[in-house]
Amino acid sequence: MIPWDKLHGAMTHFPIALLSFSTACDFVSVTLNKLSIARDLRIVSFYGLTFAALASLGAVISGIALTKGDLWGRGNFAWHHRFVWPAFALLVALAVWRLVAREAMSRTGLWVYLILMLLASGLVAAAGYFGGELLLSGGGVP
Amino acid sequence: MRRIPLEIKGVLAGATTSILILVATFAASGTYRSHVAQETETGRTPLTAENLAAKGRGLFFQSCAHCHGQDADGGEDAPSLLKLQISGAHMALLIQSGIKDEMPSFGKKYDAQDTAALIAYLKTLH
């Protein structure tokens, strides 16, 4: 039998870490846009975001298997989902946007993208917080 | 004809992919959930007292431990639930209706079976 709880716990850390790291790289690259390192940081953030989106698929699939298909739930479980679904949707959308547009972004487009990256990071962090609360409360998944 | 900028194409592709993946996830999960429910229904056996209390323990940690403490021995604003001297029916009433200005009602959150599970768990704390 597959230990979905352990698998989900392990897999969720990849999108959390990679997305936060990618957002940080993007902001640093915008701040240091006159230096040559800015381009390297944009490449790192691109791959970070792509792998975060791919890893989020694993996290979502293992989560669905763990909850036996319950997409909402109650209490902390519901709070976890209130943040997970918008975070997942935004993360996938941003990754595809970046994959298609690459470097071809206007100044306005870039700022919208950065704000959405911050929002996605916040949503993922909040989802992770309530996921952790579920785990620490000892109640597990209802 | 005016060409659509690449970044707009990216936004459209991102939004479409995101919506499609969410719809697929929700649909697959709904199917999986009904499959699990069907399987559970087929092999359903009444909950034993032990299983009922175990279920109640989960519900307790989800909704009660925050105020009444992880060990149910009371918190800053909520009393201990150890060695309760009230009947199961009274516990059910308190869980379902709450106490004005002191404890929220769980009537909408927990049905009769959940309430019974919580009571079964609370009784194990005697």
Interface residues (C-beta under 8 A of the other chain):
Chain A: V60 I64 A65 K68 G69 D70 L71 R74 G75 N76 F77 W85 F88 A89 L90 V92 A93 L94 A95 V96 W97 R98 L99 V100 A101 R102 A104 M105 S106 G109 S137 G138 G139 G140 P142
Chain B: P5 L6 E7 K9 G10 V11 A13 G14 A15 T17 S18 I19 I21 L22 T25 F26 A28 S29 G30 T31 Y32 R33 S34 V36 R57 G58 L59 F60 F61 Q62 S63 A65 H66 Q70 K109
